[in-house]
Amino acid sequence: MAKTRTKTVYSCTECGGQSPKWQGQCPHCGVWNTLVEALAAPTPSRFQTVTGKASAVRALASVDARGSPRFPTGIEEFDRVLGGGLVPGGVILLGGDPGIGKSTLLLQAMAAIGAAKKALYVTGEESVEQVALRAQRLGLINAPVSLLAEVQLEAIIATIGVEQPEVVVIDSIQTAYTEALTSAPGSVSQVRECAAQLTRLAKQRGVVVIFVGHVTKEGAIAGPRVLEHIVDTVLYFEGDTHSSFRLVRAIKNRFGAANELGVFGMTEKGLKGVSNPSAMFLSQHAEAVPGSAIVATMEGSRPLLVEVQALVDPIQGGIARRLSVGLDPQRLALLLAVLHRHGGVETSGYDVFVNAVGGVKIDEPAADLAILLAVNSSLRNRPLPAKTIVFGEVGLAGEIRPVQRGQERIREASKLGFRQVLIPNANKPRQAIEGIKVLGVERVDEAVAMMRE
């Protein structure tokens, strides 16, 4: 009897597209070296008729649009990132570098949730004894949390059916596998199938499921990007593992605001929420120094004050370098061109380095004006006026454009003792804010000249 050969395909880890043979470049998304072998799903015969039962259709006006009830995790900063707490039936993906604190945060959250809800922690990378040792270090050894050391998906689903938990943590989704596929755990097909079945279970039974996801060297969730699409919330750990501070950012959230940020401090007793994160990112200098500017940025619904530092140094040979940490390097080159053309400040003979203090990443253009003024301050070796906040978007024509929620940024600056803000004219409040002087500018050259005074 001839052997039946299992048919395989090659799936892209970026877009999930499939190809019948291996190629260096994915034919669907064009990314290189992302095709991995996976088991092909059986296809029906061309003579086989597939039929389905019609589903009930409802009118939009007849649907009750009440918001989903939430329950807190017991960790205020974690609740902030989630949009107020956990939603029954919600599926959450938490990613981050190894050792950054994913398992620690979830164990703390499960210990707090276990007091009111039934919690199950499924560990695929550690034994239950290792999890217990971590709980002992965190002072949570008596926490009402059920532990399960299992990687087989069918066994996990069966245990959930018996135990009937309300919150389940899968640590991690890359270690789980299903007997229906022959590929190894962590492969594209295994990760996708396990996540899909657990997501279906969460929606059917109203169970909150939290996946822990590994990240690649580029910082993205390992496995197909479809994993991010099928879950409700995607959270990423940010920050340097050598620092005591951790940032958790919501990349996607169907039940709350995206780009919300939670700030934690790593202590001997686990992760503790930071109530005033702006103080963490602000300068610790005794007096104003050249090359430093404080920007008021928005992280979700929270105004955050961050110090932007710039160092401008004559070229030591070769071509000028433009490097940035926590800021878009392409936008830095653009801003330097605007500063030269519309501000009259030449930097072609200098290396320019820009850094956002504290490991925070600033994506919004409100930091444009602060970057330009910090660069000019370092070049002239003259500090900006003390207790001054700067924010505003810079256009290619040299104009200073307004940003959203300007008054909230100004109030946050006033609360922390700042006495002056330099902002776009369009962001000037109609009524004066007590204790703070508001300076409005319309052009880059106007802002540079004002800070020279």
C-alpha positions in Angstrom: 0.0 0.0 0.0 1.4 3.4 -1.0 2.0 5.9 1.8 -0.2 9.0 2.0 1.9 12.1 2.1 0.8 15.0 4.3 0.4 18.1 2.3 2.2 21.2 3.6 2.1 24.9 2.6 4.3 27.8 3.5 2.7 30.5 5.7 4.0 34.1 6.1 4.7 35.1 9.7 3.8 38.7 8.9 0.6 38.6 7.0 -0.5 34.9 7.3 -0.6 34.5 3.5 0.1 31.0 2.1 2.3 29.8 -0.7 2.6 26.2 -2.1 6.4 26.4 -2.1 9.1 28.2 -0.2 10.3 31.6 -1.5 12.7 34.1 -0.2 10.0 36.9 -0.4 6.4 36.6 0.6 4.3 37.0 -2.6 1.4 38.6 -0.6 3.1 41.3 1.6 6.6 41.4 0.0 8.5 40.9 3.3 11.7 38.7 3.0 12.5 35.5 4.9 9.1 35.1 6.6 7.7 31.9 5.0 7.7 28.9 7.3 6.3 25.4 6.7 2.8 24.6 8.0 0.3 21.8 7.6 -2.3 22.5 4.9 -5.9 22.3 5.8 -7.9 19.7 3.9 -9.9 21.0 1.0 -13.3 19.6 -0.1 -13.6 17.7 -3.3 -14.8 19.7 -6.3 -17.8 17.4 -6.5 -18.7 17.9 -2.8 -21.4 20.4 -2.0 -20.9 22.4 1.2 -24.1 23.8 2.7 -24.8 25.8 5.8 -27.7 26.8 8.0 -28.9 30.4 7.7 -28.2 32.5 10.8 -30.7 34.9 12.4 -30.4 38.5 11.2 -31.3 41.4 13.5 -32.0 45.0 12.8 -29.5 47.5 14.2 -32.2 49.5 16.0 -33.3 46.4 17.9 -29.8 45.7 19.4 -29.3 46.7 23.0 -26.2 49.0 22.9 -25.3 48.8 26.6 -21.6 48.8 27.4 -20.0 45.5 28.6 -19.7 45.3 32.4 -16.1 45.5 33.6 -14.3 44.2 36.7 -11.0 45.6 38.0 -7.7 43.6 38.1 -6.7 45.2 41.4 -3.8 47.0 39.7 -4.8 50.6 38.9 -2.2 51.2 36.1 -3.1 47.9 34.5 -6.8 48.8 34.6 -6.0 52.2 32.9 -4.3 50.4 30.0 -7.2 48.0 29.6 -9.7 50.9 29.5 -11.1 50.4 33.0 -10.7 46.7 33.7 -11.5 43.3 32.1 -14.5 42.6 30.0 -16.2 39.1 30.2 -15.4 37.2 27.0 -12.5 39.5 26.2 -9.2 38.1 24.8 -6.0 39.9 25.6 -2.5 39.5 24.1 0.4 40.7 26.3 3.8 40.8 24.6 7.3 41.9 25.6 11.0 41.0 25.8 12.0 38.0 28.0 12.4 38.9 31.7 10.7 42.3 31.4 7.9 41.3 33.8 5.0 39.8 31.9 4.5 36.8 34.1 5.1 38.9 37.2 2.4 41.4 36.3 -0.1 38.7 35.4 0.5 36.7 38.6 -0.1 39.8 40.7 -3.3 40.6 38.7 -4.5 37.0 39.1 -3.9 37.1 42.8 -6.0 40.2 43.2 -8.7 38.9 40.8 -8.8 35.6 42.7 -10.3 37.2 45.7 -13.6 37.8 43.9 -13.4 35.7 40.7 -12.2 32.2 39.9 -8.8 32.5 38.3 -6.7 29.8 36.5 -3.1 30.3 35.6 -1.9 27.9 32.8 1.9 27.7 32.6 3.6 26.1 29.7 7.1 27.3 30.3 7.5 26.7 34.0 6.4 24.1 36.5 3.8 24.9 39.2 6.7 24.8 41.7 8.5 27.5 39.9 5.4 29.7 39.7 4.9 29.1 43.5 8.5 30.3 44.1 7.8 33.5 42.2 4.6 34.0 44.2 6.5 33.5 47.4 9.0 36.2 46.4 6.1 38.5 45.6 4.4 37.7 48.9 1.5 36.0 47.1 2.0 32.4 48.2 -1.5 32.3 49.8 -3.2 33.9 46.8 -6.5 32.1 45.7 -5.2 31.2 42.2 -5.4 27.7 40.6 -2.3 26.6 38.7 -2.1 24.2 35.7 1.2 23.1 34.0 0.0 22.0 30.6 0.8 22.6 26.9 -1.8 20.4 25.1 -4.7 22.5 24.0 -7.3 19.8 24.3 -6.3 19.2 28.0 -6.4 22.9 28.7 -9.9 23.3 27.2 -11.1 20.2 29.1 -9.7 21.6 32.4 -11.4 25.0 31.7 -14.7 23.1 31.2 -14.3 21.3 34.5 -13.0 24.1 36.7 -15.2 26.8 35.1 -12.8 29.8 35.7 -13.8 33.4 34.9 -10.2 34.5 34.0 -7.6 32.3 32.4 -3.9 33.1 31.7 -2.1 31.2 29.0 1.7 31.6 29.6 2.6 31.4 26.8 0.6 30.8 23.6 3.8 29.8 21.8 4.2 26.7 24.0 0.6 25.4 23.4 -0.1 22.8 20.7 -3.1 20.9 19.4 -3.1 17.2 18.4 -5.0 18.0 15.3 -1.7 19.4 13.7 1.6 17.6 13.4 3.7 20.7 13.3 5.9 21.7 16.3 4.7 24.0 19.1 5.4 27.6 18.3 4.9 27.2 14.6 2.6 29.4 12.6 -0.1 26.9 12.3 0.0 25.8 15.9 -0.1 29.4 17.3 -2.9 30.4 15.0 -5.1 27.3 15.7 -4.6 27.4 19.5 -5.4 31.1 19.7 -8.4 30.7 17.5 -9.9 27.8 19.6 -9.3 29.6 22.9 -10.8 32.8 21.5 -13.9 30.9 20.4 -14.1 29.4 23.9 -13.8 32.8 25.5 -16.7 34.2 23.4 -18.9 31.3 23.9 -18.5 31.0 27.7 -17.8 34.6 28.6 -14.3 33.7 30.0 -11.5 36.3 30.0 -8.5 34.8 28.3 -5.1 36.4 28.5 -2.3 35.2 26.2 1.4 35.9 26.9 3.2 36.3 23.6 6.9 36.1 22.8 8.4 38.9 20.7 10.9 38.8 17.8 14.2 40.7 17.7 12.3 43.5 15.9 9.9 43.8 18.8 6.8 42.3 17.2 4.7 39.4 18.5 6.3 36.1 17.3 4.0 34.1 14.9 1.5 35.4 12.3 0.2 38.9 12.6 -3.3 37.4 12.4 -2.8 36.7 16.2 -3.1 40.4 16.8 -6.2 40.7 14.7 -8.3 38.0 16.4 -7.8 39.2 19.9 -9.6 42.2 21.4 -6.7 43.9 23.1 -3.0 44.0 22.4 -0.6 45.2 25.1 3.2 45.6 24.8 5.8 46.0 27.5 8.3 48.8 26.8 11.4 50.0 28.5 14.9 48.9 29.2 15.2 45.6 31.2 18.2 47.2 33.0 16.0 50.0 34.3 13.6 49.7 37.2 10.7 51.2 35.2 8.3 49.4 32.9 5.8 50.8 30.4 2.8 48.9 29.2 1.1 50.3 26.1 -2.2 49.4 24.5 -1.6 49.0 20.8 -5.2 47.8 20.1 -8.2 47.9 22.3 -11.8 47.1 21.2 -13.1 48.1 24.7 -11.1 51.2 25.3 -8.7 53.8 24.0 -5.6 52.7 22.1 -2.1 54.0 22.9 -3.1 54.2 26.6 0.0 53.9 28.8 0.6 52.3 32.2 3.8 53.1 34.1 5.2 50.6 36.6 8.2 50.4 38.8 9.9 47.0 39.4 10.5 46.3 43.1 11.4 43.3 45.2 7.7 42.7 45.7 6.8 42.9 42.0 5.5 45.7 39.8 4.0 48.8 41.5 2.0 51.4 39.6 3.6 54.9 39.4 1.0 57.5 40.3 2.9 60.5 38.9 4.8 59.3 35.9 5.6 62.8 34.6 8.0 63.2 37.6 9.9 60.1 36.4 10.5 61.5 32.9 11.4 65.0 34.0 14.9 66.4 34.3 16.9 65.9 37.6 19.2 68.8 36.8 19.8 71.3 39.6 19.5 74.1 37.0 18.7 74.5 33.4 21.2 73.0 31.0 21.7 73.4 27.2 20.1 70.9 24.9 17.1 70.1 27.2 13.4 70.8 26.5 10.3 69.6 28.3 7.5 68.5 26.0 3.8 67.9 27.1 2.7 64.8 25.2 -0.5 62.7 25.3 -0.4 59.0 26.0 -4.0 57.9 25.5 -6.1 60.0 27.9 -3.1 61.0 30.1 -1.0 64.1 29.6 2.7 63.2 30.2 5.6 65.6 30.6 8.9 64.2 29.1 12.3 65.6 28.8 13.8 65.7 25.3 17.6 66.0 25.2 19.7 66.9 22.2 23.4 66.9 21.7 24.9 68.8 18.7 28.6 68.1 18.2 31.0 69.0 15.3 31.6 66.1 12.9 34.6 63.9 13.9 35.1 62.7 10.4 33.0 61.3 7.6 29.3 62.3 7.2 27.0 63.9 9.7 25.1 61.4 11.9 21.4 61.9 12.9 20.5 59.4 15.7 17.4 59.4 17.9 16.2 57.2 20.8 12.5 57.1 21.6 11.7 59.4 18.6 11.3 58.8 14.8 14.7 59.1 13.2 13.1 60.0 9.8 11.2 62.8 11.4 14.4 64.1 13.0 16.0 64.6 9.6 12.9 66.3 8.3 12.9 68.7 11.3 16.5 69.6 10.9 15.8 70.6 7.3 12.9 72.8 8.4 15.1 74.3 11.1 17.7 75.2 8.5 15.3 76.5 5.9 12.9 78.4 8.0 14.8 79.0 11.3 18.2 79.9 9.9 20.0 77.3 12.0 22.6 75.3 10.0 23.4 71.7 11.3 25.1 70.1 8.3 28.5 70.2 9.9 27.4 68.6 13.1 26.3 65.2 14.5 22.9 65.5 16.0 21.7 63.1 18.8 18.2 63.2 20.3 16.9 61.2 23.2 13.5 60.9 25.1 14.5 60.4 28.7 13.2 57.5 30.7 12.8 54.9 27.8 9.4 56.4 26.7 8.6 56.4 23.0 7.0 59.5 21.6 5.1 59.0 18.4 2.9 62.1 18.1 4.1 65.2 16.2 3.5 67.4 19.3 7.2 66.9 20.2 8.4 68.6 17.0 8.8 72.1 18.4 10.6 70.7 21.5 13.1 68.8 19.4 13.9 71.9 17.3 14.4 74.1 20.4 16.5 71.4 22.2 18.8 71.1 19.1 19.1 74.9 18.8 19.8 75.1 22.5 22.6 72.6 22.3 24.1 74.2 19.2 24.2 77.7 20.8 25.1 76.2 24.3 22.4 78.3 25.8 19.7 76.6 28.0 16.0 77.3 27.5 14.3 79.4 30.2 13.7 77.5 33.4 10.2 76.0 34.1 9.2 76.1 30.5 7.0 73.6 28.6 7.0 73.3 24.8 4.7 71.5 22.4 3.5 71.9 18.8 3.7 70.3 15.4 6.0 71.7 12.8 5.1 71.8 9.1 7.4 71.7 6.1 6.5 75.4 5.4 7.8 76.4 8.8 4.4 76.9 10.4 3.6 75.8 14.0 0.4 73.7 13.9 -1.9 73.1 16.8 -2.2 69.8 18.5 -5.2 68.1 20.3 -6.1 68.6 23.9 -3.8 71.5 24.4 -5.5 72.8 27.6 -5.0 69.4 29.3 -1.3 69.6 28.6 -1.1 73.1 30.0 -3.0 72.2 33.2 -0.6 69.3 33.7 2.4 71.6 33.4 0.8 74.1 35.8 0.1 71.3 38.3 3.8 70.3 38.3 5.1 73.8 38.9 5.9 75.0 35.5 5.5 78.8 34.9 5.6 79.2 31.1 4.5 77.3 28.0 5.5 77.9 24.4 2.7 76.6 22.1 1.0 77.2 18.8 -1.1 80.3 18.6 -4.2 78.2 17.8 -3.7 76.3 21.1 -3.8 79.4 23.3 -6.7 79.1 25.8 -9.4 81.7 25.7 -9.2 82.2 29.5 -5.9 82.5 31.3 -4.8 79.6 33.4 -3.6 80.6 36.9 0.1 80.4 37.6 1.3 79.9 34.1 2.3 82.3 31.3 1.2 81.2 27.8 3.4 82.2 24.8 1.9 81.6 21.3 4.0 81.3 18.1 3.1 80.8 14.4 6.5 80.2 12.8 9.7 78.3 13.5 11.9 81.4 13.2 9.6 83.2 15.7 10.0 80.4 18.3 13.8 80.2 17.8 14.0 84.0 18.3 11.8 84.0 21.3 13.9 81.4 23.1 17.1 83.3 22.4 15.8 86.2 24.5 
